[in-house]
């Protein structure tokens, strides 16, 4: 069905249709990666418990918490990318709507050329030339609308994409740093047969590391270079609004806010105190709080 939709796309929108379809596959891969990371975190916790080693049992549980949240960030990133993909669809739809006006203009031009070649005195030529003037005027408006929406939405889409990429990266860096702190608590001093390893005495430190990770994620805020736009004066007809201070050649400039950051972000499972309570209650430190969303290839 998706292939059929691709064939039916107007020529003007086929390339962007292909990009949007490819992004759909990429988003599904990120979502799957997040779910797999959550599953791996659960398996790690179960394995640690089965070792009979208190140190490994406790630390694998804590590391599982960190890895689970890393998976949550993947799923959140996938949701932000779906919003970016939706914006690209607005460009594609505008391209599709412009194609008929291009086709109509070309059709009339071809008819005029044929008549001039076969019947240069045919009075229909004058009528067609008048139609061509109207078709060219309509196409001129459509082309202006297309370039306006393309530039505006391209900036908006990739502002969202890159803001989401930065959010995911910075939050996963936070989690990875605290994960390294956790593994540093594991004593890997070799023992000889018959030796008994000392009891794990760093549980309170491990708990604090999880609390630190929670706090750092809660305190995270975007620090992005602003994306400037002059498209605020565009009307519902995709043309500059009269009296808005905007013109085709330029206008007042505003700053786009990074719409992706914070929209689907957040701390996922690392909500204040929640992880520690789960661990103390003996619950699995993994799972998905991400709301499922529907995605179509169109």
Buried (B, 14 or more C-beta within 10 A) or exposed (E): EEEEEBEEBBEBBBEBBEEBBEBBEEBBEBBEBBBEBBBBBBEBBBEBBEEEBEBBBBBBBBBBBBBBBBBBBBBBBBBBBBBBBEBBBBBBEBBBBBBBBBBBBEBBBEBBEEBEEEEEEEEEBEEBEEBBEEBBEBBEBBEBBBBBBBBBBEBBBBBBBBBBBBBBEBBBEBBEBBBEBBEEBBEEEEEEEEEEEEEBEBBEEBBEBBBBBBBBBEEBEBEBEEBEBBBBBBEEEBBBEEEEEBEEEEBEEEEBBBBBBBBBBBBBBBBEEEBBEBBEEEEBBBBBEBEEEEBEBE
